[in-house]
Amino acid sequence: MGTVSIIEERLNRYAPETSEEEEDALKEIFQEIILNGLSDEKFFSEAIFQGGTALRIFYNLGRFSEDLDFILKKPNLQFNWQPYMNAIESVCKLYGIYPEIIDKSKKGTVVQKMFLKDNSIGKILNLAYKRNPEKKLTIKLEIDTNPPLGSQSEIKYLDFPLACPVETQDLSSNFSGKSHALLCRKYTKGRDWYDFNWYIARAILPNFQFLTNAINQTGPWAGQNIQVSSQWYLDALEEKIISMDWQAAISDVEPFLKARDKKNLGLWSSEFFLDRLAKLRKIILDNASDHIDY
């Protein structure tokens, strides 16, 4: 099977029902090829894959995600993307993709960024929906070069385009990173709350040590030496839920959902998420009782 046929077969598995879903599927295929290139270059010996795209690819999160987010295993403010750019370019070319790779690394900046822009992938495929042939897919890569301590990880295996190992943040630590964003982000991002609901439905508990370190490192509580207990966490979330603009949250997440999943957004409100919070409280209490020695 040729390289183009492999990508077409992959795209067909998504069975996109709209042009937006097809666009999201193309982005995800592009993301997986990038991850394959990073794995080939031993990137995951020093970095961990985290965030929404990691959840989407390896843990079956229902929404699509735009960016590839990473943290270093050990702080290194000298990190830059240059050593990995050739590897990504090489693996992309194997599949007929010729992206523009833009290194946005800045000396002294904690979060280093790189962008890949491409309009070649859409030109080599038989797409079901018409799209502007000059429109570029854009994938942003971000890495935290001074991450909070306490994150845990595990090895997962990418299936496409070839099997390869990817070190990912475990679900408990990923939930903590998402919780930090929920509590500290200065703007409304509905995707955060979609993920929050996803974690609760799976009875995942946050890694409180990692969350404590994150809360004390960046955001409105930075430097206050807060110990994030379960009660502190639940109280802070309750305050956030009550103050949220849920219509803005819905508008943010809606473009990343398949058409059949959008109907559940009608439930989103303070009352709905306070109910989710009550369920999380029970999960925490049940987990605590499971660890009591009799």
Secondary structure as GFF3:
##gff-version 3
##sequence-region A 1 294
A	DSSP	alpha_helix	3	14	.	.	.	ID=ss1
A	DSSP	alpha_helix	19	40	.	.	.	ID=ss2
A	DSSP	three_ten_helix	43	45	.	.	.	ID=ss3
A	DSSP	beta_strand	47	50	.	.	.	ID=ss4
A	DSSP	alpha_helix	52	59	.	.	.	ID=ss5
A	DSSP	beta_strand	68	72	.	.	.	ID=ss6
A	DSSP	alpha_helix	82	94	.	.	.	ID=ss7
A	DSSP	beta_strand	100	103	.	.	.	ID=ss8
A	DSSP	beta_strand	111	118	.	.	.	ID=ss9
A	DSSP	three_ten_helix	121	123	.	.	.	ID=ss10
A	DSSP	beta_strand	137	144	.	.	.	ID=ss11
A	DSSP	beta_strand	153	158	.	.	.	ID=ss12
A	DSSP	beta_strand	164	169	.	.	.	ID=ss13
A	DSSP	alpha_helix	171	184	.	.	.	ID=ss14
A	DSSP	alpha_helix	190	201	.	.	.	ID=ss15
A	DSSP	alpha_helix	208	217	.	.	.	ID=ss16
A	DSSP	alpha_helix	230	243	.	.	.	ID=ss17
A	DSSP	alpha_helix	246	253	.	.	.	ID=ss18
A	DSSP	three_ten_helix	254	256	.	.	.	ID=ss19
A	DSSP	three_ten_helix	259	267	.	.	.	ID=ss20
A	DSSP	alpha_helix	270	290	.	.	.	ID=ss21
###
